[in-house]
Amino acid sequence: MLRRLYDWTIAKAAHPHAELWLALVAFVEASFFPVPPHPLLGLMCLAEPKKAVRFAAIATIASVLGGVVGYAIGHFLYDSIGTQLLAALHLTQSFPKAACYLREYGVEIIVIKGATPIPFKLLTITAGFISMPLVPFLLASLVSRSISFMVVGVLFRLFGAPIKRFIDKYLGLVTVGFVVLVIGGFVAASMLGGGNGKQANAKCEHAVMAQP
């Protein structure tokens, strides 16, 4: 089923209303859709490099708005819908850790997510569940999604279609490097704060149950 969804998503890159499909996929992926919009975004940028930043901006804004839906599910409908979604997406075991890290670090975790494979929908639902303040959530989501999408858009806009080879080969390394720098900053801050960060990490790694 996942493969069919992936193929369906890719097919939308050639659709006359590809931008609407990109916005829709980015929107629903932030709360429940299992296939990320990145393949669709990449193909659209490859087809029209001059519009790459526009495509990335559409994906970013739509994803942030979709994140609000995920937040609402976690906040208002966790028991009736949220638990079923997490189970269907195989994220139930990850939920307690996500809740713990969000409580301990807040917006930092959401921003870091922009350069990691952590499912954004896991964080949006969890943020709603723990009643994270909405404005910081939205701002952090905007930064996170910009990292995730705008890097691709800007690279395609600057270098055109040939950048695809670079992205295929090196984007993973660039992303990892960015994550190392960001996490390094948080580790340094934790050390300056007297080791509370290490204690929080240890606690969250052993989290087994999240309470509202």
Buried (B, 14 or more C-beta within 10 A) or exposed (E): EEEEEBEEBBEBBEEEEBBEBBBBBBBBBBBBBBBBBBBBBBBBBBBEBEBBBBBBBBBBBBBBBBBBBBBBBBBEBBEEBBBBBBEEBEBEEBBBBBBBBBBBBBBBBBBBBBBBEBBBBBBBBBBBBBEBEBEEBBBBBBBBBBBBBBBBBBBBBEBBEEBBEEBEEEBEEBBEEBBEEBBEEBEEEBEEEEEEBEEBBEBBEEBEEBEE
